[in-house]
Structures are given as structure tokens and as C-alpha cells.
Amino acid sequence: MATTDRQATTLALAHALSAAERGLAVIPLSRTKLPALRSPHRDDPDPAPCHGECGRLGHGVYDASSDPARIRELFAAAPWATGYGIACGLPPHQLIGIDLDTKSGTDSSAALRELALRHLFTIPPTVVVLTPSGGRHLWLTGPADVVVPNSAGRLAPGIDIRGAGGYLVGPGSRTDHGVYSTAPGTSHIGPAPCPRALLRLLLPPPRAHHPAPPSTGGHGQGLVQFVLAAHEGQRNTRLFWAACRAYEDGIGPALVEPLVEAALNTGLTEREARATIASAARMTGHRP
């Protein structure tokens, strides 16, 4: 490895540890901005979905941690890493990234201003990260019981959203195209709350209600297992996601008690679990 790459890895680790001190969960990234660790299931002929339940490294954003020892372990396993990614949608910040791109030939900043005027919201002072291509990442926070999905161009051309299951390239990361940096005047402030009017635009429209089948079937069991596999810091997010999928697929009412029981096994209280499931029901257009 070249000296410059070793220096880039050392700097990336230092920046990642600094981000973790602010409660942000991170993973090492390669120069291509992709997770530096390859999937341990890449050679499996028919791999089952795994978000780290196997205990090995290489599950992308699901490896993200704010624990310094874990972060050092991740970077030790990826000595070629030159950057780090910050996982979105996790406590305590429930980070939402507004990616204002410049490569599409559209004026994404103007598109965001137009949306703000049309829907009567203002982007508050917040962390802004400058990309090597001239784009900007705005960091916002969301409510703990709301899952914002990832999207590309759905809000407006040139505007991508990084939500639950996504990540943002952290400032200080070095890529093939240059270095990501914090915009002047924003490095010492925290991410601001997402305006409610903007948050509503980021959420998918409720799906039509379908009658619940007599049995939840294998899909329901898969959602329960997804909740049971939650690590600390993921429990509410996983429960909310699973409950949303259950209600969207018409098995929400039948899966409430199994999901509550699974949540209790992960360490949530019954009150927390039922409140999160009720929030998912409302978010998907159902009555809790």
C-alpha cells in the first residue's frame, strides 16, 4: 500500500472515531465510496438475507457502530479503506441525508428552494458536507418512531434521500474524485430537526388496505425474525420497519402480538413496542 493510502486510512479512522464520539454509527469505505468490506456470503450459491446475524463482518451499513473498539476492528479488517460512511436512521440522531447532486445537469438547490416555497418550510442551519463533484449533503434528524426510506430523484430531480438502511460519506473521506469536507461555519453545529412539512414529503404515500389473510405465513415469521435479530440501537427502527411491512402486506393485525413478543425479547418495553407498532399502523394508513 502506498504511503498516501496508509495516511488516508489513518485519517479516515480518526475522522470515523470523532464522528462516533457524537453518537454516529460508522463503517469503513473504499475509494469508490462503497463499503470497504466484501460480503462474507458473496460466494454462497443461494445466500439467505443476512444483516449481520451470522456474526461476521461485511454486511455494509448493518456493520455500522459507534463503539470505538468495533470501529477499530472494522478498519483493521479493511486496511485499504480511505473513508467512512455514516449510517442514517439510527439513534440518537435518526440521521436523514438530503443529497443535492450536480451531476444530473439540474439545479438541485433551486429545486429544494422551490419545494420549500411551495410547501412552506425552511431548512434550518445544519451540518453541510461538500462533495468533490460540487454537490452538498444536508444533515437533518428525524423522529425516533418514523422510518424515512432511501430514494433517488423522487423528491425532485437531482435530490437523493439517504434514510434507514442508507449512509452518507463522512467529511474527511478521500475518494477517487477527491475529499469530502464540512462546509465553513457548519462543522461545530449538530444536525437540525427535519421540518415537518419536508418530512411528510420524504415518506412514501400510504398503500391501500388489503384484508388480512387467515395466516401470516412465512413472510410474517421473517418479519418477526428480523425484529429478533436487532442489536441495541436498532430495536425501534427494525420494529417500525417490520410493522410497516406487515400492515402494507395486510398481515398487520395478525402480527401485532408476535412482533410485541419479539420486541420484548430484544429489550424494549411493552409500552415502547406497542407505541412503535401503532405509529407504523398510522403511517401506513391503518387504524391501530
C-alpha positions, 0 to 999 in steps of 0.5 A: 500500500502506498504511503498516501493510502496508509495516511488516508486510512489513518485519517479516515479512522480518526475522522470515523472515531470523532464522528462516533464520539457524537453518537454516529454509527460508522463503517469503513469505505473504499475509494469508490465510496462503497463499503470497504468490506466484501460480503462474507456470503458473496460466494454462497450459491443461494445466500439467505438475507443476512444483516449481520446475524451470522456474526461476521463482518461485511454486511455494509451499513448493518456493520455500522457502530459507534463503539470505538473498539468495533470501529477499530476492528472494522478498519483493521479488517479493511486496511485499504479503506480511505473513508467512512460512511455514516449510517442514517436512521439510527439513534440518537440522531435518526440521521436523514441525508438530503443529497443535492447532486450536480451531476444530473445537469439540474439545479438541485438547490433551486429545486429544494428552494422551490419545494420549500416555497411551495410547501412552506418550510425552511431548512434550518442551519445544519451540518453541510458536507461538500462533495468533490463533484460540487454537490452538498449533503444536508444533515437533518434528524428525524423522529425516533418512531418514523422510518424515512426510506432511501430514494433517488430523484423522487423528491425532485430531480437531482435530490437523493434521500439517504434514510434507514438502511442508507449512509452518507460519506463522512467529511474527511473521506478521500475518494477517487474524485477527491475529499469530502469536507464540512462546509465553513461555519457548519462543522461545530453545529449538530444536525437540525430537526427535519421540518415537518412539512419536508418530512411528510414529503420524504415518506412514501404515500400510504398503500391501500388496505388489503384484508388480512389473510387467515395466516401470516405465513412465512413472510410474517415469521421473517418479519418477526425474525428480523425484529429478533435479530436487532442489536441495541440501537436498532430495536425501534427502527427494525420494529417500525420497519417490520410493522410497516411491512406487515400492515402494507402486506395486510398481515398487520393485525395478525402480527401485532402480538408476535412482533410485541413478543419479539420486541420484548425479547430484544429489550424494549418495553411493552409500552415502547413496542406497542407505541412503535407498532401503532405509529407504523399502523398510522403511517401506513394508513391503518387504524391501530 
